[in-house]
Amino acid sequence: MAIKTISANRQAYHDYHILEKFEAGISLTGTEIKSIRAGQVNLRESYAKMEGRQIWLHNFHIARYDPGNRFNHDPLRSRRLLLHKDEIRKLKQEVEQKGLTIVTVQLYIKDRHAKVEIALARGKKQYDKRESIAKRDMERDIEREFAGGARGR
């Protein structure tokens, strides 16, 4: 099972507490998959939303495929996520009852198919963000100390 990561949304880990992750397929057109394989995507502002019994991916930018013809796709069109019914039911229940949101975390190619990793997430407060930045900086300083001490000997 070869997995090739195309794009990761690191901003999601900064803005949200990631609670649970799901793997979903994406309903795409021919020129969209070609642009994805070329790495011309942007996950940063994308999110998933329940619409009826389906989950749709919004604001997920896939650049137009340059060699494409007049049937080229719209870069910001909504795309349907392919999940099992029980996964959709669970996501819907969590979003409605607990007030969580569904964010995109990563896009990758798995066995010739484009997959998106979505996550149930709770938004961080400003003080949570400052706390995680301070923790990351502290870990980075400790790592520098250990690396610097090993070189000095």
N, C-alpha and C positions, 0 to 999 in steps of 0.2 A: 504494500500500500504506500505509494509515493505521494507525499504531501508537499506541495510547493506554496509557500506563503506569498501572496501577492501584495497585501496591504494589511497593516495593523492600526487600530485606533487607540493609540496610547493615551489620548486625551480623555477617553472614557474612564480609565482607571483614576485619573486625576479628579474628574467631576462627579463620579458615582462610586458607591459601595457595590461591587459586583457580588451578587448573591448566588446565582445559579446560571450555568451556561448550557446552551442547546446548539446543535448543529442542524442547519437547514439548507436545503437546496434552493436555487433561485430559478424562476421561470424567465428565460432570456431569449433574445432573438439572435440570429446568426452573426450580425456585426458586433453585438455586445460581447459575446464570448471572445471574439478576436481581439477586441480592445482590452478585455480583462487579461488575456494571456500576454498582451504587450505591456501590462502594468499601468494602464492609463485610467486609474480609478481614484476616487477620493471618498473615504468613509467618514471623515471627521464630523460632519453635520447630520449624518444619517440616523434614522430611528425606525422602529417597526411599530405598526399601529393595527389594532383589531378593527376589522370592517366586516360585520356579519360573522360568518363562520371561517373567515380566512384572515391571514396576517399579511399585511402589505408593507414593503420596505419603501420608505419615503426619503427624498433628499439624498439619494445615493447616486453620486455622479460617476457615470461611465462616459469617457470622452468619445466623440464620434470617431469611427474607424476611417482613416484617411483614404485608403483604396476603395472604400465602400461607394455604392452608387446612390441613386435617388431614393432607395429603400433604406437608407441609413436611419438609425434610431435617434430618438430624442434623449439627450444626455441625462435629464433629470426625471424621466418618467417613473411612475410608481411600479414596482415589480413585486409579484406575488411570491411569498416564501412557501416552500414545500416542506410541510411538517406532518407528522402523524396526528390523527384526530385527538388522541389523549394528550399529546403535547400541547396542541392548540387549546384544548379545554383547560389544562393546568395553567397555561400562560394567561388565558382570559380571566380565570378565577383569581389569580394572584394580582393582576393589574386592577381588577374591579374592587376587590375586597381590601387589599393592603395598600393601594395607591402607588404601586411600583411602576416603573417604566421599562420598556424593552429597547436596549441600545445595541448597536452593532459593535463587535469587538475586533473581528478579524475576517479577512476574505482569503480563501486559499483554493487551490486546485487539488482535488483528491480523486485519483483514478479517472482522469479526463473530465471530471465534472466540477463546476464551480460551486463551492460551498461557502456559506457565511456562518460565522459563529455569532449568535446573538446571546444576550444575557439579560436576566431579570436584575434590575438595579434600583437602588434608592439614591437619590441625589444627596451629595455631601453639602454640609453647611460650610460657610466660609472658614470657621475655626477648624473644622475637620481638614480642610485643604491645607491650612497653615501647619497643622500638626503633622500631616503626612510629608510635607516638604521638609520640615525640621527633622523628622525621623530619617528621611532619605539622605539629607546632608550629613547627619551624624554618622550614619552607616558608611557614607563615602569617606569621611574623615578618618574613621577607624580603619577602613581598608587601606587608605593612604599611609597611615602610620605603620601598619604591618608590612606593606610593600616597601616603604622607605627604610624600615629597620632591617629587612632582609638584605637590601642592597649594601647597606653600610658595613656589614660584617665581612 
